[in-house]
Amino acid sequence: MNISIREHIINNFKGADISDIESSILASINDKDEITLPGLGVLFEILWINSSIKEKNHILNVLKNSIEKNSV
């Protein structure tokens, strides 16, 4: 069976509740483990695809301001 990383990550979150998703995001960020970056990327992709233009502009402004402040 050939399953993509994207499909694997999405399948892992199917049936998860909001607290499970939040816990996974926080754990990925707090652990600073680069192996979790693809998973965060898939979640970001889902967020981006399902956001309105207004929401996308907000995301872009938050990213730009955070990058300028170097707040990683």
KOLMARTOR-514869 format. One record per residue: residue number from 1; residue in three letters; y, x, z of N, C-alpha, C in turn. Coordinates in steps of 0.2 Angstrom, whole numbers, plus 5000, padded with zeros to 4 digits. Each point is the difference from the previous one (the first is absolute). Layout:
residues N
NODE     i    aa   n.c2   n.c1   n.c3   ca.c2   ca.c1   ca.c3   c.c2   c.c1   c.c3
NODE   NUM   ALA      Y      X      Z       Y       X       Z      Y      X      Z
...
This chain:
residues 72
NODE     i    aa   n.c2   n.c1   n.c3   ca.c2   ca.c1   ca.c3   c.c2   c.c1   c.c3
NODE     1   MET   4994   5004   5000    5006    4996    5000   5006   5004   5000
NODE     2   ASN   5005   4999   4996    5006    5004    4999   5006   4995   5003
NODE     3   ILE   5003   5002   5006    5005    4996    5002   5006   5004   5001
NODE     4   SER   5006   4998   4998    5006    5004    5001   5002   5000   5007
NODE     5   ILE   5004   5005   5002    5003    5001    5006   5004   4993   5002
NODE     6   ARG   5004   4998   4995    5004    4994    5000   4996   4994   5002
NODE     7   GLU   4994   4999   4997    4996    4994    5001   4997   5001   5007
NODE     8   HIS   4998   5006   5002    4997    5001    5006   5005   4999   5006
NODE     9   ILE   5006   5002   4999    5005    4999    5006   5001   4992   5000
NODE    10   ILE   5001   4997   4995    5002    4993    5000   4994   4996   5003
NODE    11   ASN   4994   5002   4998    4994    4997    5003   4999   5001   5007
NODE    12   ASN   5002   5006   5003    5000    5001    5007   5005   4995   5004
NODE    13   PHE   5005   4998   4997    5005    4996    5003   4999   4992   4999
NODE    14   LYS   4996   4999   4996    4998    4992    4999   4997   4998   5006
NODE    15   GLY   5003   4994   5003    4998    4997    5006   5004   5003   5006
NODE    16   ALA   5003   5005   4999    5004    5003    5006   5006   4996   5002
NODE    17   ASP   5001   5000   5006    5006    4996    5002   5006   5005   5000
NODE    18   ILE   5006   4997   5002    5006    5004    4999   5000   5006   5005
NODE    19   SER   4998   4999   5006    4999    5006    5005   4996   5005   4998
NODE    20   ASP   4994   4998   4996    4996    5006    4997   5003   5004   4995
NODE    21   ILE   5004   4996   4996    5004    5004    4995   5005   5004   5003
NODE    22   GLU   5004   4998   5005    5005    5003    5003   4997   5007   5004
NODE    23   SER   4994   4999   5003    4997    5005    5004   4998   5006   4995
NODE    24   SER   4998   4998   4994    4997    5005    4995   5007   5004   4997
NODE    25   ILE   5005   4996   4999    5006    5003    4998   5003   5005   5005
NODE    26   LEU   5000   4998   5006    5003    5004    5006   4995   5006   5001
NODE    27   ALA   4994   4999   5000    4995    5006    5001   5001   5005   4994
NODE    28   SER   5001   4997   4994    5000    5005    4994   5007   5004   5001
NODE    29   ILE   5005   4997   5002    5007    5003    5001   4999   5005   5006
NODE    30   ASN   4998   4998   5006    5000    5004    5006   4995   5006   4999
NODE    31   ASP   4994   4999   4997    4996    5005    4999   5002   5006   4996
NODE    32   LYS   5005   4998   4995    5003    5005    4996   4994   5003   4996
NODE    33   ASP   4995   4996   4998    4994    5003    4997   5001   4998   4992
NODE    34   GLU   5001   5005   4996    5001    4999    4993   4995   4996   4996
NODE    35   ILE   4994   5000   5003    4994    4996    4997   5002   4993   5000
NODE    36   THR   5004   4998   5004    5002    4992    5000   5005   4999   4995
NODE    37   LEU   5003   5004   4997    5006    4999    4996   4998   4996   4994
NODE    38   PRO   4994   5001   4997    4998    4995    4994   5000   4993   5003
NODE    39   GLY   4997   4999   5006    5000    4993    5003   5007   4997   5000
NODE    40   LEU   5004   5004   5003    5007    4997    5001   5003   4999   4993
NODE    41   GLY   4999   5004   4995    5002    4999    4993   4998   4993   4998
NODE    42   VAL   4993   4999   5001    4998    4993    4997   5003   4995   5004
NODE    43   LEU   5001   5000   5006    5004    4995    5004   5007   4999   4997
NODE    44   PHE   5003   5006   4999    5007    5000    4997   5000   4996   4993
NODE    45   GLU   4995   5002   4996    5000    4997    4993   4999   4992   5001
NODE    46   ILE   4996   4998   5005    4999    4993    5001   5007   4997   5002
NODE    47   LEU   5003   5003   5004    5007    4998    5003   5005   4999   4994
NODE    48   TRP   5000   5006   4996    5005    5000    4994   4998   4995   4995
NODE    49   ILE   4994   4999   4998    4998    4995    4995   5002   4993   5002
NODE    50   ASN   4999   4999   5007    5001    4993    5002   5007   4999   5003
NODE    51   SER   5005   5004   4999    5007    4999    5003   5004   4998   4994
NODE    52   SER   5005   4996   5003    5005    4998    4995   5005   5006   4998
NODE    53   ILE   5005   4999   4996    5004    5005    4998   5005   5001   5006
NODE    54   LYS   5002   4995   5004    5004    5001    5006   4996   5005   5005
NODE    55   GLU   4994   4998   5001    4996    5004    5005   4999   5007   4997
NODE    56   LYS   4998   5001   4994    5000    5007    4997   5006   5004   5001
NODE    57   ASN   5006   4997   4999    5006    5003    5001   5001   5002   5007
NODE    58   HIS   4998   4996   5005    5000    5002    5007   4995   5006   5001
NODE    59   ILE   4994   4999   4998    4996    5006    5001   5002   5006   4997
NODE    60   LEU   5003   5000   4994    5003    5006    4997   5006   5003   5004
NODE    61   ASN   5004   4995   5003    5006    5003    5004   4997   5003   5006
NODE    62   VAL   4995   4997   5004    4997    5003    5006   4997   5007   4998
NODE    63   LEU   4997   5000   4995    4997    5007    4998   5005   5005   4999
NODE    64   LYS   5005   4998   4996    5005    5005    4998   5004   5002   5006
NODE    65   ASN   5002   4995   5004    5004    5002    5007   4995   5004   5004
NODE    66   SER   4994   4999   5001    4995    5004    5004   4999   5007   4997
NODE    67   ILE   5000   5000   4994    4999    5007    4997   5006   5004   5001
NODE    68   GLU   5006   4997   4999    5006    5004    5001   5001   5002   5007
NODE    69   LYS   4997   4996   5005    5000    5002    5007   4995   5004   5002
NODE    70   ASN   4995   5001   4995    4994    5004    5001   4996   4998   5006
NODE    71   SER   4999   4993   5001    4997    4997    5006   4993   4999   4999
NODE    72   VAL   4996   5005   4999    4993    4999    4999   4996   5003   5006
